[in-house]
Amino acid sequence: MSRIIISGASGDLGRRVTGLLLAADPHRELILTTRTPEKLAGLASDTVQIRHSDYQHPASVQEAYVGGDTLFLISGLNLGRRISEHRGAIEAAQKAGVGHIVYTSVGGVQPGNPALSAIDHHQTELDLRASGLKYTILRNALYAEIVSNILVAPAVPSGILAQATGDGLLAPVAKGDVARSAAACLMDPARHVGAVYEITGPELLDFHQIAALGAQIHSTPIEYQPITERDRLAFFDSIGIPRTYDPNMPPSPDGHLWASDELVSAEVAVAQGYQALLSHHVKQITGRAPEPLRSVMERVREVRYDKIDAAIS
Ligand SMILES: NC(=O)c1ccc[n+]([C@@H]2O[C@H](COP(=O)([O-])OP(=O)(O)OC[C@H]3O[C@@H](n4cnc5c(N)ncnc54)[C@H](OP(=O)(O)O)[C@@H]3O)[C@@H](O)[C@H]2O)c1
């Protein structure tokens, strides 16, 4: 059986996928690589190794990948710098003899997509294709948990959901479905060689519909108001969200770690239609229909975003 590396294993997706892989086979051979091995110490066993690695330090990554066959390359958070970080991880995988990389990209990756995160992912996808390694790309739609707890929930007090998303559509996907899709690809990588999957939820919605859903879930009126990119940035400035990502910045009070340039450019991408994607890939890969946004919102509404984990969803 092939040995799977989970790279960036202590984050939410890494933990979920690790849990699914071990639930399917408690004796599965895993290498969990992370900047914070102490967070995963409880998972170490005869078959599960915990190793230190940081995309910012390519030598650490190369050492950590030795002995692995299939790599789950979880994209990092250092916007702009991720391109070289991911490139270093791909080169490390080549040198370590890894045969196949499963990569977490984002929906709507195309040249011209204004979302800063999509620009990084586009280049990493190109680097992956050029590497000569086998690959599977999971283009994950916006997490439904983010829509629920970071976009809609803060609109409850004012009753106004004001964003730069225009009338754009998206199909938010539950993190549980992202994790199940990734785990299925990692457990049978040969079946998914060269695949580019759009990992979406089950329905395309605009923010008028999402605000109406939020109003039902929170039992209070919520109205969606499209605003300009400039006004949205000014709003984030007014509540102290930094413009650009800094790895040392503290999470916001609702538990997210993104800068306003990333958030707002992603909203503009929605407005321009880059997220208007609906696929059947989750069902095809996992055999299970993806969870609707309403169900996710009901389940996670009382939980701070960074406290949502596999136990809740
Ligand atoms: N589709 C979406 O809506 C969406 C939203 C947000 C993020 N994302 C992307 O999807 C990824 C997984 O999501 P998540 O919910 O699991 O995020 P998360 O809980 O915030 O975890 C972040 C992950 O990035 C890894 N990472 C960050 N910087 C790194 C570095 N310098 N070197 C190595 N690993 C690094 C972390 O690994 P360790 O801490 O273990 O080292 C961790 O696994 C994120 O990292 C991000 O790229 C997607």
The ligand as a MOL file (V3000), in Angstrom:
LIG
                    3D

  0  0  0     0  0            999 V3000
M  V30 BEGIN CTAB
M  V30 COUNTS 48 52 0 0 0
M  V30 BEGIN ATOM
M  V30 1 N -12.0020 27.1440 -0.5640 0
M  V30 2 C -12.0280 28.0030 0.4310 0
M  V30 3 O -13.0650 28.6180 0.7670 0
M  V30 4 C -10.7800 28.2730 1.2220 0
M  V30 5 C -10.8560 29.1620 2.2770 0
M  V30 6 C -9.7280 29.3830 3.0340 0
M  V30 7 C -8.5510 28.7420 2.7330 0
M  V30 8 N -8.5090 27.8850 1.6840 0 CHG=1
M  V30 9 C -7.2410 27.1930 1.3360 0
M  V30 10 O -7.4000 25.8160 1.6680 0
M  V30 11 C -6.3590 25.4120 2.5670 0
M  V30 12 C -6.9100 24.4200 3.5720 0
M  V30 13 O -7.9850 25.0210 4.2720 0
M  V30 14 P -8.1190 24.8850 5.8610 0
M  V30 15 O -9.5050 25.2260 6.1680 0
M  V30 16 O -7.5510 23.6130 6.3370 0 CHG=-1
M  V30 17 O -7.1790 26.0710 6.3760 0
M  V30 18 P -6.5520 26.2720 7.8260 0
M  V30 19 O -7.2750 25.4810 8.8520 0
M  V30 20 O -6.4120 27.7390 8.0120 0
M  V30 21 O -5.1150 25.6350 7.6760 0
M  V30 22 C -4.1370 26.2890 6.9340 0
M  V30 23 C -3.2250 25.2500 6.3600 0
M  V30 24 O -2.1610 25.8350 5.6170 0
M  V30 25 C -0.9430 25.1990 6.0050 0
M  V30 26 N 0.1270 26.1820 5.8880 0
M  V30 27 C 0.0300 27.5290 5.9900 0
M  V30 28 N 1.2290 28.0940 5.8470 0
M  V30 29 C 2.1090 27.0710 5.6830 0
M  V30 30 C 3.5110 27.0060 5.5040 0
M  V30 31 N 4.2800 28.1050 5.4750 0
M  V30 32 N 4.0760 25.7830 5.3780 0
M  V30 33 C 3.3300 24.6630 5.4240 0
M  V30 34 N 1.9840 24.6600 5.5840 0
M  V30 35 C 1.4080 25.8570 5.7190 0
M  V30 36 C -1.1490 24.8160 7.4580 0
M  V30 37 O -0.2770 23.7730 7.8280 0
M  V30 38 P 0.3720 23.6160 9.3190 0
M  V30 39 O -0.2370 24.6850 10.1900 0
M  V30 40 O 0.0420 22.2270 9.7690 0
M  V30 41 O 1.8330 23.8060 9.1150 0
M  V30 42 C -2.6050 24.4060 7.4470 0
M  V30 43 O -2.7850 23.0740 7.0820 0
M  V30 44 C -5.8550 26.7080 3.1820 0
M  V30 45 O -4.5170 26.5590 3.6000 0
M  V30 46 C -6.0290 27.7080 2.0550 0
M  V30 47 O -4.9200 27.6850 1.1700 0
M  V30 48 C -9.5920 27.6260 0.9470 0
M  V30 END ATOM
M  V30 BEGIN BOND
M  V30 1 1 1 2
M  V30 2 2 2 3
M  V30 3 1 2 4
M  V30 4 1 4 5
M  V30 5 2 4 48
M  V30 6 2 5 6
M  V30 7 1 6 7
M  V30 8 2 7 8
M  V30 9 1 8 9
M  V30 10 1 8 48
M  V30 11 1 9 10
M  V30 12 1 9 46
M  V30 13 1 10 11
M  V30 14 1 11 12
M  V30 15 1 11 44
M  V30 16 1 12 13
M  V30 17 1 13 14
M  V30 18 2 14 15
M  V30 19 1 14 16
M  V30 20 1 14 17
M  V30 21 1 17 18
M  V30 22 2 18 19
M  V30 23 1 18 20
M  V30 24 1 18 21
M  V30 25 1 21 22
M  V30 26 1 22 23
M  V30 27 1 23 24
M  V30 28 1 23 42
M  V30 29 1 24 25
M  V30 30 1 25 26
M  V30 31 1 25 36
M  V30 32 1 26 27
M  V30 33 1 26 35
M  V30 34 2 27 28
M  V30 35 1 28 29
M  V30 36 1 29 30
M  V30 37 2 29 35
M  V30 38 1 30 31
M  V30 39 2 30 32
M  V30 40 1 32 33
M  V30 41 2 33 34
M  V30 42 1 34 35
M  V30 43 1 36 37
M  V30 44 1 36 42
M  V30 45 1 37 38
M  V30 46 2 38 39
M  V30 47 1 38 40
M  V30 48 1 38 41
M  V30 49 1 42 43
M  V30 50 1 44 45
M  V30 51 1 44 46
M  V30 52 1 46 47
M  V30 END BOND
M  V30 END CTAB
M  END
